[in-house]
Amino acid sequence: MPNSNKLKQENSPYLLQHASNPVHWQAWNDQALKQALVEDKPIILSIGYAACHWCHVMEHESFEDEGVARIMNENYICIKVDREERPDVDQIYMDAIQTMGLNGGWPLNVFLMPDQKPFYGGTYFPKENWLELLDKVAIAYQTSKDKLAESAHNFSTALNKNASDYLNLNFSSDYTFEPTLLDKAIEKILKSIDWDNGGTLGAPKFPMPVIYEFINSYCSIKKHIKAREALILTLNEMSKGGIYDQIGGGFSRYSVDAEWFAPHFEKMLYDNAQLISLYAKAYRKTGNNAFKDIAAASIAFVNKELKSDSNGYYCALDADSEGVEGKFYTWTAADFDKTLPANFSFMRAYYAVSASGNWEDGRNILYTPIAATDFARQKNLGEEEFDKLLKEGNLALLAERNKRIRPALDDKILCGWNALQLNALCEAYKMDGQKIYLDQATQSYRFIMNAFFINGSLLRNHKNGKSTITAYLEDYALVIQALISYFEISSDDQALKIAEELTEYTFTNFYDKAENLFYYTDVAGETLIARKKEVFDNVIPSSNAVMAHNLHWLALLTNNSDWMQLSDKMVHQLKDMMPGEPQYLSKWLQTYCLKAYQAHEIVICGEDAAQMQLQLWKNDIANAFVLIKNNESEQTIFKGKEAISGKTTIYVCKQQACRQPVFSIKDALKQIEL
């Protein structure tokens, strides 16, 4: 057996993790796919990502085993895919597994015919099960190849259905957006809320920020007490649980239980970016300083742990260190006590640390079963005094933790995920106007432009100074969204121009006129066995929904009525499904809010514009875009708007129709009507 395989030539941290396996892994490429055809062997397609715990488990149990590798190498062409680099491949074969009636997840292991069509698969297999499956599939391929080919053809046909073949799309031309639809969607979501722990009912429990972004938008329009309670409860309970790193900031990917207690310890950039945005918005809505602190601590985590020297952001931190999940983050009571002086013994109770441990192997996950204010009151400590002591104790714990062997870093830099972080920094700046967030947003904006925006289009991946892989609709949608956000906080004319340019590119390379939706893959990209459209939200919002949202704002900012018409069409097509499936269509519903209640474009001119801009943001105005006039800009939104008589002047507009200019926040708020 060789000491390495063809993955040693790759850049992906996930693929490199498997480069020393005795399995003859290859990356997904023409050479590997042609080999399957030439040798007439089925393909084992194994998909995962660097921070995936069960991917590591299956690797150690099976892919590092010489005997297992021998069977795989003799009977199959073995291909590894990093799902984060190639979400197009992952998307197709995840859909295939679910079409087979199987549960999806990672590692995703799919058996393909040599022509890439799938016929069977699954997720994690224990070693004995995997060996049995390898033998059965190899025998079936030798004895019943025609039946397997027929099955694979049927699955491939199912994968190529148009969205309109399986979705209840509304193609009528009556583009009405009744506000009552939003009320019905909210009521459906509220029925699924876990009113004890926040989030949605059941376990494992994922944060799913997109759902609460919609609730947040809705609560800015309607004073719905239960919806507001669901939002605040969820954000409070998440930040108290082990899913939130109590001493280092940032969130893990999900909790394995319903109480947010025991996390799956991997930390992903996309989760943290979206949660920063959500907590920043919730602070503006509620004035709750704890939400502001969570956003700030999570930004500090991302900057410390995931930021490159070039101002890009890496993908993730692994769940494991020293081969043990969560070892870096958990504590024995003895280590906890030894780290802190005697007068900090209260922190053991605050973080629920016990001598026997609250998790595995006598170790403790730090979490806060009692709110800080209530705990301080129980200990007869003032809030300020308690906060000061807690910060001091946390720094000591963090310093000790930093001496440990760290989880592995997935150091590839992805376009769309960096755009989510840029968007988060924009929301953080809107939260409290701290210049450091504007500066960090500017650094992120420049990095994205330099690393990914090449010759008028985007690339997906950046590593070791090199950008590769044709970008997907996810990347375009999220970058355009981030550019619009950055334009709001900076009034940088170039950011909006690039957003327009990239939008035009998506029409040329992704748009399907027949269904008024965008394909996930670029027409210039690799041709696979299916070309999919992403309609439903997942842990990242649907790329089509983000595009509909982008088109709405771009239409208002650039006076492009065609883009507004298309945005209306896209949202209208999904409207019949929204009340019944709001958890999977939350980004669409957020865009529906813009249409049912219309949006405001607000431009401020004059010396006190920055101060007034921040005041308007703090008022949590629904559906509002608040800009400071850039006197050098040629954008339509600024034309005809000037400071009057030397006074700072506010122009409140709706659908480009502007009210009389006013000179105070109070008068501007009077003009804003939904």
C-alpha positions, 0 to 999 in steps of 0.5 A: 500500500502507498504512503499517500494517494493523489489527494496529497496534490490538493489544497483542501484541508479535508482532502489533505486529511485523507492524503495518507489513507491507504485508500486510493483516493482521488479528487473529483476531476476528469481524470478520476471520472474517466478512469471509472469509465475505462476500468468499468468500475463503480465509484465510491463518492465520499463527501465531507468537510474538515471539521466533521466529527463523524467524517474523522470517525469513519476515516479512523475506523475504515479508511485508515484500515489496510484491509478495508482499503484493499477491498475499496481499491480493488473494486471501486474508483474512490473519490473524495469531495470537500462539500464546502469547495464543491457544494454543487456536487454535494447538493446533487448527491445529497438530493439523491440519497434523500430521493432514495428515502435515506437520511442525509448528513456527513460523511456522505458516502454514495455509490455511483455507476461509472457515468456518475449516476447514483444507485445507493448510499448513506452517511456514516457506516461502522466498519463491519457494516461498511465491509458488508456493504462493499462486498454486496455492492461489488457482487451486485455490480458484477452480477446485476449491472443492468439493474443497477444502471436502470435504478441509477437512471431513474434516480438521475431522472428524478434529480433533473426535475424542474422546480415547477415539477415538484413545487407549487409555484404560482405563475399568475400575473396578479402580483399581490402581497397580502400582509395576512400571509405573514401573520399566518406564517408567524403563527405556524412558526410559533407552533414549532417553538420550544417555549422552554428552551427557545429554538424549534422543538426537538433535538439536535438543535441548530440555531437556524438564524434565518428563521429568527431574521424573519421573526425580527423583521416581522416584529419591526413591523407588527407589535406581536408579543409572542413572536417577540418573546420567541425571538428573545427567548431563543437568543437568551437561551442559546447564549446561556448554553454550551453551544455558546463558548462562554469564555472565548465567544462564538457559537458551535454548529449545533447542540445534540440536545434540546437545551443548547447544552452539549454542542457539536463543538465545531465552529463554522464561520457561516454560523457565527457571521449570521448570528453576529448579524442577528444579535446585532439586530436584536440589540437594536430592537430591544436595547438588551446589552447582553445581545450587544455583548454576544455580538461583540464577543463573537466578532472578537472570536472570529477575528482572533481564531478565523481571520487571516493576515490578509483580512480574509476569514477561514472556514472553521475550527474542528470539533476534535483535538487530540482525537477527542471531541470537545477536549479543548473546550471542556474542564475537569473541576480540578483544572477549573479550580486550579486556574482560578484564585479562591475568591473566584469560587463563585464561577464554579456554580455560575458555570455549573461545574461539578466534581463528577462532571456534567458531560463525558469522562468527568469533564464539564461543559461551561454553561450558565443555567442562571441568568447573570443578573439573577446569579449576582443577586443571589451572591449579593453582588452588584451587577457591575461588580459581578461583571468585572469579576466575571471578565477577570475570571474568564480571562484567566480561564481563557489564558489557561485554555490557550495552553492546550493543543488546539483544534485543527483549523480549516484554513481555506477561505470561501467567497460566500462565507466571507460575504456573510462576515462582511454583512455581519460587520456592517450590522455590527456598525449599525448596532453602535457606530463603532468605527472599528467595525466600519474599518473591519468591514472595509478591510473585508470588502477589499479582501473579497474584491481582491481575492474573488472578483476576477475579470468581472466574475467571482471565484469560490475558494482562496488558499495559499494566495491562489483563488480557484473554482467557479463560484456558485449562486450562493457566492454571488447572492451573498456577495451582492447582499454584502455589497448592498450592506456595505454601501449603506454604512459607507456610501461607497459608490463603487460597492453598489456599482460592483453589486450591479455588475455581479447581478447582471452576470447572474442574469447572463450565467444563472437565470432560467427565464422559464421559471423566473429562478436562478440555477445554483451553478454557472453555465460556464462551470462543470457540467454534472448529471443535474443542474439544480436550483436552490429554493429552500433555506438551510443553515445558509439562506436560499440563494434564490431568496437572497437574490430576490431580496437583493433585486428589491433593494437594488431596484430602489437604489438604482431605479431599475424597474425591471429588477423590481418586477423580477423580484416581485415575480420570484416572491409571488411564485413561492407565496402559496407555499410560505404559510405552510413551510415558513421554516424553510422559506424564511428568507422569502418571507423576509423579502415578502415583508418588503413588498407587503409593507414597502420599503423606505430609502432615507438619505441624510445630507449635512454635517450631522449626517453620521449621528442622525444615521446612527439614531435612525438605525437605533430606532429599528425602523422596518424595511429602511435603508439609511444612507449618508449622501456621497457628494461624489457619487453618480448613483440615482439615490443621491440625485437632487438631495442636498443640505438645505440652508446649511442644516443637516437634512433628511429625505424620507422616500418610498419607492423613490417618491420623497416626502418634504425634506425635514431636519430632525429625527422626530420629524423623519420618524413621523414621515415613515409609514408602512 
